[in-house]
Amino acid sequence: MKQPLVVLAAGGTGGHVFPAEALAAGLRERDVRLALVTDRRGGTFGGTLGSVETYQIRAATLAAKGPVGRLTGLRELARGVVQAWRLLRRLTPRVVVGFGGYASVPTMLAARVIRCGTLLHEQNAVPGPANRLLARWVDRIATSFPRPGRRRPD
């Protein structure tokens, strides 16, 4: 029987990668099959993530300045969702775990569309923009803090 697949979705910065690395190492010890979905920045991870089958998708911020920047970001996000949807349909994961960052958004949205299990990991006291956006659409949220706070108004 084939081992169920867990897909990790993380942006390319350390704040998202380090928790994904920790989970990947723990799951690898249990012989869980893993795949990583990230953006162009995530192709050079070391450690356990460096040995995991890695897929790159398009991702962009929606917080860009000006209408042209926001439209460009929306177009890239839509392309990323389609890429992630095709990928996840082919991989058929049991669950997709998002760690935040722009690369996690299309992957988590695609997981929701294919009705795959979803888990969002929030490692900060104040959730980042990607995780705030995704929180209402995931099955479960794992956090290090009892009640993640909100950003204070400036």
LOZA-368916 format. One record per residue: residue in one letter; y, z, x of N, C-alpha, C, O in turn. Coordinates in steps of 0.001 Angstrom, whole numbers, plus 524288, in hexadecimal, padded with zeros to 5 digits. Each point is the difference from the previous one (the first is absolute). Example, Ala and Ser with C-alpha at 12.3 -4.5 7.8 and 13.67 -1.06 7.14 Angstrom:
2
SITE/residu/n.Y/n.Z/n.X/ca.Y/ca.Z/ca.X/c.Y/c.Z/c.X/o.Y/o.Z/o.X
SITE/A/7E9C6/81E78/83386/804A6/80000/7FC86/804B0/80000/80384/7FFED/80299/8040C;
SITE/S/8042D/7FA97/7FA96/804A6/8003C/80334/80442/802DA/7FCFE/80454/800A9/801FD;
END
This chain:
154
SITE/residu/n.Y/n.Z/n.X/ca.Y/ca.Z/ca.X/c.Y/c.Z/c.X/o.Y/o.Z/o.X
SITE/M/7FB64/80000/80346/8049C/80000/7FCBA/804DA/80000/80372/8004D/802EB/803CF;
SITE/K/80366/7F9DF/7FADE/804C2/7FF7A/80310/803A4/804A2/7FF0B/800E8/8018F/7FB8B;
SITE/Q/80121/80096/808AC/803A5/8046F/7FFB7/80500/7FE64/7FD2B/80205/7FBC2/80105;
SITE/P/8000F/80784/7FB6E/804F5/7FEB8/7FD69/80467/7FF77/803FB/8000B/8029D/80409;
SITE/L/803A0/7F9F8/7FABE/80462/7FEE8/8037E/804D1/80313/7FE52/80142/80045/7FB5E;
SITE/V/80166/80208/8086D/80508/8028C/7FF27/80418/7FCCA/802DE/7FF96/7FF25/804B7;
SITE/V/8045E/7FF13/7F86D/80444/7FD0C/8025A/8049F/803AA/800C1/8019A/802BF/7FC65;
SITE/L/80080/7FD40/80850/804A9/80302/80145/8049E/7FC40/80024/7FFAD/7FBD4/8025E;
SITE/A/8049C/805A7/7FB1B/804AF/7FCB7/7FFDB/8047D/80321/8024A/80188/80407/7FDDF;
SITE/A/80090/7FA18/8067A/8041D/802F1/802A5/803F1/7FC59/8027A/7FEA7/7FBCE/801ED;
SITE/G/8063B/805DC/7FDFD/8041F/7FD2C/802BF/7FF41/80090/805D9/7FC76/802BC/801C3;
SITE/G/806CF/7FABA/80133/7FF3F/7FFC6/805A1/80298/80449/80323/80018/7FFA6/804CB;
SITE/T/80207/80467/7F8BC/8029E/8041F/802F8/7FC83/804C4/8007D/7FC60/800B9/7FCEC;
SITE/G/804BB/8028A/806F8/7FCD5/80495/80123/7FF5A/803B9/7FB74/7FBCE/8023F/7FF51;
SITE/G/8083E/7FE75/7FD91/7FFA8/8039C/7FB9B/7FBE4/7FE81/7FC0D/7FE0B/80358/7FD27;
SITE/H/8009F/7F7B3/802A1/7FBF0/7FE25/7FC72/7FAD7/7FF56/802E2/7FBD1/800D7/7FDC9;
SITE/V/80483/7FDAB/8071D/7FB58/7FEBF/80304/7FCFC/804E4/80196/7FB32/80004/7FFC3;
SITE/F/80780/80422/801DA/7FD3D/804A6/801DE/7FC91/8027C/7FBCD/7FB8C/80163/8012D;
SITE/P/8064D/7FF40/7F9F5/7FC7B/80204/7FBF9/7FB7D/7FC3B/7FECF/7FB9F/801B6/7FEFF;
SITE/A/8056D/7F93B/8011D/7FBD2/7FC28/7FF24/7FBFA/80053/8045B/7FB4F/7FF97/7FF07;
SITE/E/8067D/80122/805B6/7FC7D/8009C/8047C/7FC8D/804CF/7FF53/7FB4C/7FFC9/800F8;
SITE/A/80709/8048C/7FD5F/7FD02/804D8/7FF48/7FBC8/7FF4E/7FBD5/7FB8A/8019F/800C6;
SITE/L/805D8/7FBFF/7FAD8/7FC1A/7FF21/7FBE5/7FBD5/7FC2D/801DB/7FB5E/800C9/7FEFA;
SITE/A/80638/7FB1E/803B8/7FC38/7FC27/801F9/7FC11/8029F/803AA/7FB53/7FEEE/7FFB2;
SITE/A/8068A/80479/803BD/7FC7E/802B5/803A5/7FC24/80371/7FD06/7FB5C/80010/80143;
SITE/G/80682/802D0/7FACB/7FC8F/80355/7FCEA/7FC06/7FCE7/7FCE3/7FB73/80184/7FFAC;
SITE/L/8063C/7FA2E/7FE0E/7FC5E/7FCBF/7FCFC/7FC1C/7FD3A/8038C/7FB74/7FF57/7FE95;
SITE/R/8064E/7FF0D/805FC/7FC81/7FD67/803BF/7FB9B/803AE/801A7/7FB8F/7FE4E/800B9;
SITE/E/805AF/806C9/7FFE3/7FBFB/803DF/80156/7FBD3/80054/7FBC4/7FB8B/80174/80114;
SITE/R/805E0/7FD38/7FA2D/7FC62/80021/7FB93/7FDA5/7FA9B/7FEED/7FD87/7FF29/7FBF7;
SITE/D/80342/7FD43/807A3/7FDE6/7FAAB/7FF9F/801ED/7FD06/7FB3C/7FD1F/7FCDC/7FDC6;
SITE/V/807C2/8041E/800A3/8025A/7FD25/7FBAC/8021B/7FAD9/80218/80277/7FFDB/80420;
SITE/R/7FC8E/7FBE8/7F900/8022A/7FADF/8016F/805D5/8000C/7FEEF/801BD/801DB/7FBEB;
SITE/L/80148/7FC17/807C8/805AF/8000D/7FF90/80252/7FAA0/800E8/7FDD5/7FCC6/802D4;
SITE/A/8069F/80259/7FAB5/8034A/7FB78/80121/8059F/801E9/7FFBB/80131/803B9/7FD34;
SITE/L/80237/7F9C0/805AE/80585/8015D/80022/8032F/7FB50/7FE3E/7FF1F/7FBA0/801CA;
SITE/V/8049D/8054F/7FAAA/803AC/7FBFB/7FE6D/80563/801DF/8019D/8019C/80455/7FEAB;
SITE/T/80129/7F864/80434/80516/80170/80217/80375/7FB2B/8003D/7FE7C/7FBCD/7FE36;
SITE/D/80624/804D1/803FF/8037F/7FB83/800A8/7FFBE/7FE1A/805A4/7FCA8/801B7/80300;
SITE/R/806CD/7FAD3/7FE6A/7FFD6/7FDA2/8053E/80082/803FE/8045E/7FE3E/7FF06/8045E;
SITE/R/80427/8057E/7FA87/800A1/80404/80409/7FAF1/802D8/80122/7FF73/80266/80422;
SITE/G/7FCD5/7FD61/7F844/7FB57/80333/80072/7FB6F/7FD9B/802D2/7FBBC/80236/7FFE6;
SITE/G/804F7/7F972/80291/7FBA1/7FD6D/80290/7FE90/8021F/8054F/7FC56/7FE0C/8026C;
SITE/T/8066B/805E0/7FF7A/7FF17/801E2/80552/7FE9A/805C3/80040/80111/80293/803EA;
SITE/F/7FC8B/7FF7F/7F7F0/7FE96/80583/80002/7FBA0/80104/803DB/7FCAC/7FCA8/800EC;
SITE/G/80361/807F9/8014C/7FBC5/801C6/8035D/7FCAC/803E8/7FD09/80023/8002A/7FB32;
SITE/G/7FCE7/802F1/8079A/7FCD1/80413/7FD9A/7FC09/7FDCB/7FC37/7FE25/7FB9B/8009A;
SITE/T/80099/80782/7FB80/7FC36/7FE50/7FC11/80200/7FB45/7FD0C/7FD05/7FC5E/7FEF7;
SITE/L/807FF/8039B/7FFA9/80222/7FB89/7FD18/7FF99/7FAEE/8031B/7FF85/7FBC9/7FDBE;
SITE/G/800AC/804A2/8076B/7FF78/7FB5D/80345/7FAA4/7FD7E/7FFA8/7FF5C/7FB64/80139;
SITE/S/7FCC6/807AB/7FD1A/7FAAC/7FDF2/7FF93/7FE84/7FE8C/7FA68/7FBA6/7FE33/7FF05;
SITE/V/807EE/80294/7FD61/7FF09/7FECD/7FA7B/8018F/7FA59/7FEEA/803D7/7FE0C/80222;
SITE/E/7F928/7FF62/7FA8F/80166/7FAAD/7FE70/80567/80026/7FD7A/800E0/802DA/7FC3B;
SITE/T/802BD/7FA0B/805E3/80578/80049/7FE5B/801BC/7FAD2/7FD9D/7FEC0/7FBCA/801F5;
SITE/Y/80431/804A9/7F9BD/80220/7FB7E/7FD47/805E2/800B6/7FF99/801EC/80444/7FEE3;
SITE/Q/800DF/7F783/80206/805B0/80038/7FF95/801C9/7FD03/7FB2A/7FE23/7FBB8/7FED8;
SITE/I/80586/806B1/7FE63/80246/7FD83/7FB68/805EA/8000E/80084/8022B/802AB/8035D;
SITE/R/80061/7FA62/7F94D/805B6/7FFF7/7FFE4/801F7/804EF/7FD51/7FDA4/801F0/7FC4A;
SITE/A/806B1/80003/805AA/80271/8049D/7FDAE/805C0/7FFEF/80163/80188/7FDD9/80405;
SITE/A/801A5/8047F/7F8AC/8059F/80039/800FC/8025D/80459/7FCBB/7FDB1/801C8/7FC2D;
SITE/T/806DE/7FFDC/8055E/802D6/803EE/7FD0C/802DD/7FD87/7FB64/801B5/7FB83/80042;
SITE/L/7FEC7/80772/7FB9A/8032E/7FE4E/7FB95/8056F/80262/80058/80351/7FF0D/7FCA6;
SITE/A/7FD91/80409/80769/80500/802B4/8009B/803BC/7FD05/80395/803C0/8023C/80204;
SITE/A/7FB3B/7F8CB/7FEC1/80363/7FCDF/80365/80577/7FFA0/7FD9B/800B4/80099/7FB48;
SITE/K/80309/7FE6B/80801/8056B/7FF9C/7FE2B/80107/7FA9D/7FDA9/7FE62/7FBFD/80219;
SITE/G/80452/80411/7F990/801A1/7FB27/7FD86/7FBCA/7FD98/7FCAC/7FB61/80119/800BE;
SITE/P/8062A/7FBA1/7FB95/7FC3F/7FD92/7FC6F/7FC2D/7FC50/802B9/7FB73/7FFB1/7FE7B;
SITE/V/80657/7FD8C/8057C/7FC7F/7FC68/802CE/7FBC4/8031C/802D4/7FB6C/7FE88/7FFE6;
SITE/G/80617/805B7/80299/7FC33/8034D/802B6/7FC05/8025C/7FC4C/7FB5C/80043/8013B;
SITE/R/80678/80175/7FA3A/7FC68/8023F/7FC24/7FC55/7FBDC/7FDC9/7FB61/80111/7FF33;
SITE/L/80696/7FA46/7FFCF/7FCA9/7FBC6/7FE0F/7FBED/7FE66/8040B/7FB7D/7FEF6/7FEB1;
SITE/T/80629/800DC/80633/7FC58/7FEC1/80436/7FBBD/80427/8004C/7FB64/7FEBE/8008F;
SITE/G/8062B/80636/7FF11/7FC36/80445/8001B/7FC3B/7FFB7/7FB6E/7FB52/800E0/800A9;
SITE/L/806AA/7FDEC/7FABD/7FCB9/7FF85/7FB5D/7FC20/7FB85/80097/7FB74/8007F/7FE85;
SITE/R/8065C/7FB1C/803A7/7FC80/7FB8A/800DC/7FBA8/8016F/803D4/7FB75/7FEB2/7FF1F;
SITE/E/805EF/803FC/8051E/7FC10/8018F/803D7/7FC2F/803F2/7FDB0/7FB51/7FFC9/80111;
SITE/L/806AB/803C6/7FBCD/7FCA0/803CF/7FD6E/7FC25/7FD3B/7FC62/7FB5F/8014B/7FFFC;
SITE/A/80679/7FAF3/7FCFB/7FC92/7FD13/7FC7B/7FBD0/7FD0B/80312/7FB73/7FFE5/7FE74;
SITE/R/8061A/7FDC0/805D6/7FC24/7FD45/8034B/7FBF7/803DC/80220/7FB56/7FED9/80031;
SITE/G/80687/805B9/80164/7FC73/80401/801FC/7FC2D/801E1/7FBE2/7FB6E/800E9/80133;
SITE/V/8065B/7FFB0/7F9F1/7FC86/801AD/7FBC2/7FBBD/7FBEA/7FF2D/7FB70/8015D/7FF54;
SITE/V/80601/7F9AD/800B8/7FC1D/7FBD7/7FF4E/7FC21/8000C/8048B/7FB49/7FF97/7FF27;
SITE/Q/806A7/800E9/805A8/7FC83/80040/8048B/7FC45/804A8/7FF8D/7FB4C/7FF79/800D9;
SITE/A/806DA/8050E/7FDD2/7FCD2/804BC/7FF98/7FC0D/7FF87/7FB88/7FB88/801B1/80086;
SITE/W/80619/7FC08/7FB20/7FC81/7FF40/7FB8E/7FB52/7FCAA/8018C/7FB8A/80158/7FED0;
SITE/R/8057C/7FA50/803D6/7FBBA/7FC92/801C3/7FC68/802DD/803CB/7FB38/7FF9D/7FFAB;
SITE/L/80726/8033C/803E6/7FCFC/802DB/803EA/7FC95/80432/7FD73/7FB57/8005A/80123;
SITE/L/806EE/802C7/7FB79/7FD13/80441/7FD94/7FBB0/7FDF5/7FC62/7FBDB/80266/7FF94;
SITE/R/80518/7F941/7FDDA/7FBDD/7FDA4/7FCC4/7FB5B/7FE74/80362/7FB7F/80082/7FE64;
SITE/R/805A1/7FD9E/80643/7FBD0/7FE60/80395/7FD37/804BC/80266/7FB38/80003/80081;
SITE/L/807CC/80404/800F9/7FDC0/80491/8029F/7FD4D/803C9/7FC39/7FC64/802C2/80194;
SITE/T/8053F/7FD6E/7F995/7FE13/8038F/7FBF0/7FF93/805AB/801D8/7FBB6/8022A/80040;
SITE/P/808BC/80039/80108/7FFD1/80575/801D6/7FEDA/803CB/7FB89/800F1/7FED0/7FB70;
SITE/R/7FD0D/805B0/805F0/7FF42/8043E/7FC35/80538/8028C/7FED0/80124/8015C/7FB88;
SITE/V/8020D/7FF47/80898/80519/80284/7FF66/803C5/7FDCA/8040B/7FE6F/7FE74/80447;
SITE/V/80693/8016D/7FA4A/80423/7FE78/803A3/8038F/804C0/800A1/801D2/80241/7FC29;
SITE/V/7FF21/7FF3A/808BC/80340/80489/8013A/8050C/7FE09/80274/7FFEB/7FD77/80415;
SITE/G/80475/803B5/7F96D/80517/7FE69/801F6/802B1/8047C/802CF/7FFCE/8047B/7FE42;
SITE/F/802B5/7FA47/8061A/802A9/803F1/8032D/805DF/7FF30/80024/802B5/80290/8030A;
SITE/G/7FF49/7F9FC/7F9CA/80596/7FEFA/80005/80164/7FB8F/803A2/7FCAB/7FDD2/802B3;
SITE/G/80847/800E9/7FD50/801C9/7FB80/802F4/7FFA8/7FB2D/7FC9C/7FD07/7FFCD/7FC39;
SITE/Y/8060F/7FC53/8052E/8005C/7FB5C/7FCB3/7FAE1/7FD16/7FF87/7FF15/7FD7A/7FC02;
SITE/A/7FD88/802C3/807E9/7FB00/7FD40/7FFB6/7FC56/80268/7FC05/7FC7B/7FD5D/7FE0E;
SITE/S/80448/80795/800B6/7FC83/80275/7FC31/80145/7FE56/7FA6E/7FC91/8002D/7FCA3;
SITE/V/80834/7FE3B/8024C/80194/7FEC1/7FAA4/7FCD9/7FB77/7FDBA/7FD95/800B3/7FBE7;
SITE/P/80251/7FAAD/8068B/7FCFD/7FBBA/7FDA4/7FA34/80141/7FF8D/7FD7A/7FE7F/7FC32;
SITE/T/80068/8043E/807A9/7FA6B/8013F/7FFFA/7FEA8/803BD/7FB94/7FC19/7FF3E/7FD4C;
SITE/M/80716/804C6/801F3/7FEFF/803C9/7FBDA/800BD/7FD88/7FA9F/7FD07/80120/7FC64;
SITE/L/806E3/7FB8B/8030E/800C2/7FD51/7FAFB/7FB64/7FC63/7FED0/7FE2C/7FFBF/7FB8F;
SITE/A/7FFFC/7FD7F/80865/7FB7B/7FC8A/7FF44/7FB23/80326/7FEA4/7FCDF/7FE50/7FCC4;
SITE/A/80273/80637/805A4/7FB81/80356/7FEC7/80021/801AB/7FA51/7FBF6/8003F/7FD68;
SITE/R/808A8/800E3/800B3/80097/80182/7FA84/7FE88/7FB75/7FC5F/7FD7B/800CB/7FBFB;
SITE/V/8041C/7FA7B/80577/7FEDD/7FB64/7FCD0/7FA1D/7FF09/7FF9F/7FE07/7FE9D/7FBD8;
SITE/I/7FF33/8021D/80879/7FA50/7FF10/7FFE3/7FCF9/804D1/7FE2A/7FB31/7FFFC/7FFFB;
SITE/R/80796/80412/7FE81/7FDAA/804C6/7FDEC/7FC87/802C2/803F7/7FBD1/801FE/7FEB9;
SITE/C/80605/7FE0F/8060F/7FD60/802C9/80433/80235/8058D/80021/8047C/800D5/7FE79;
SITE/G/7F87F/802E5/8034A/801F7/8054E/80098/80487/80023/803DD/7FFED/7FD45/803F5;
SITE/T/8040B/805F3/7FADF/80493/8004A/80364/80158/805AB/8012D/7FFB5/80365/7FC9C;
SITE/L/801C4/7FD89/8083C/801AB/80517/801D7/804C7/7FF2B/80366/80004/7FCA2/8036F;
SITE/L/803F6/80662/7FBA1/804D0/7FFB1/8030E/8005D/804ED/80350/7FF66/80453/7FDFD;
SITE/H/80191/7FB0F/80704/8009C/80475/80384/805C3/8008A/8015C/80260/7FC66/80220;
SITE/E/7FFD8/8081D/7FCA3/80577/80110/80161/80014/8046D/803F4/7FEB3/80476/7FEC2;
SITE/Q/802D3/7FA42/805F6/7FFD5/803BE/80446/80513/80301/800C7/80033/8039E/8032A;
SITE/N/803D8/7FAF6/7FA09/80522/8026E/800B9/8015E/80397/7FB73/7FDC2/7FF9B/7FBC4;
SITE/A/805F7/803E6/80530/801E9/80364/7FBCB/8030E/7FCD5/7FBFF/8000E/80152/7FB60;
SITE/V/80275/7FA8B/8065F/802FB/7FC95/7FC90/7FD6C/7FAA0/80022/80000/7FD6F/80411;
SITE/P/7FDD1/800D9/7F78F/7FD54/7FAE3/7FFF2/803AF/7FB8A/80174/80494/7FFFF/7FE87;
SITE/G/7F960/7FC43/80457/802FF/7FB67/80177/80070/7FC33/7FB6D/7FD83/800C4/7FBF5;
SITE/P/8059E/7FB2A/804AC/800EA/7FC58/7FBB1/7FB11/7FD37/7FE19/7FF54/7FF4A/7FB4B;
SITE/A/7FD46/7FF28/8083A/7FB41/7FD38/7FE5F/7FC8B/80393/7FCB0/7FE1B/7FE67/7FBE2;
SITE/N/80115/80664/805E3/7FCAD/80393/7FD0F/80281/801BC/7FAE0/7FD40/800DA/7FC25;
SITE/R/807E4/7FFAC/803C3/8029C/80146/7FB0B/7FF21/7FB97/7FC0C/7FF08/800FD/7FB65;
SITE/L/80153/7FA34/8066E/7FF29/7FB81/7FC94/7FA61/7FFE4/7FDF2/7FF1C/7FEFD/7FB63;
SITE/L/7FD2A/8020A/80806/7FA7F/7FF70/7FEA2/7FDBC/804A5/7FD07/7FBF8/7FF73/7FD70;
SITE/A/80681/80511/802D8/7FDB6/804DB/7FDEE/7FE48/7FF97/7FA58/7FC01/8023F/7FE8E;
SITE/R/806DA/7FAFF/7FE41/7FEA2/7FFC0/7FA6C/7FB58/7FC7A/7FEE3/7FDEC/8001C/7FBAB;
SITE/W/80060/7FCC3/80823/7FBCD/7FC3B/7FF07/7FADE/80136/802BF/7FC5A/7FCE1/7FFB2;
SITE/V/80343/80779/802EE/7FB2F/80131/802DB/7FCCB/80417/7FD17/80204/802DB/7FCB2;
SITE/D/7F8F0/7FD5D/8049D/7FC7B/803BC/7FD78/800E4/80593/801E6/7FFF0/803AC/7FCE6;
SITE/R/800E2/7FCF4/80827/800A2/8052E/8024B/80414/7FFD2/80458/800EE/7FBF0/80265;
SITE/I/80179/80897/7FE8E/803BE/80092/8044C/7FE59/804B5/8033C/7FF36/80443/7FDE9;
SITE/A/80047/7FAF4/80726/7FED0/80442/803A5/804F2/80136/8030A/80292/7FC78/80202;
SITE/T/7FEC0/80881/7FE51/804C9/80182/802AC/7FF25/804EE/80336/7FC83/8031A/7FEDB;
SITE/S/806A0/7FD97/80514/7FFB9/8049F/80355/8032E/80480/7FDCE/7FF91/8046A/801DD;
SITE/F/80395/7FA87/7FA41/80386/803DB/7FDC9/7FEBF/800C5/7FA3C/7FE72/7FC48/7FD61;
SITE/P/80235/80889/80090/7FEA5/800FE/7FA8E/802FD/7FC97/7FC1C/7FDB4/7FE1D/7FC39;
SITE/R/80750/80115/8049F/80333/7FCCD/7FC87/803D6/7FCF8/80356/80432/801F8/8014B;
SITE/P/7FA68/7F943/8001D/803B6/7FCFA/80333/80553/7FFBA/7FD56/80071/7FF25/7FB4A;
SITE/G/8038C/8019E/807E8/80557/80022/7FDED/80250/7FAA5/7FF37/7FD98/7FBFC/80116;
SITE/R/8071B/8041E/7FD02/8030E/7FB35/7FF4A/80454/7FFFA/80410/8019B/80414/801FB;
SITE/R/8002F/7F758/7FF2C/8046D/7FF90/8039C/804CE/8026A/7FD7B/800F1/7FF77/7FB51;
SITE/R/801FA/80323/807DD/804F1/8021C/7FE24/803FA/7FBA6/7FF83/80024/7FC75/8033F;
SITE/P/80316/803C6/7F8BC/8041E/7FC03/7FFA8/803D3/800AC/8047E/8012A/80465/80193;
SITE/D/800C4/7F754/80079/803C0/80045/8045E/80553/801AE/7FE2B/8039C/8006E/80326;
END
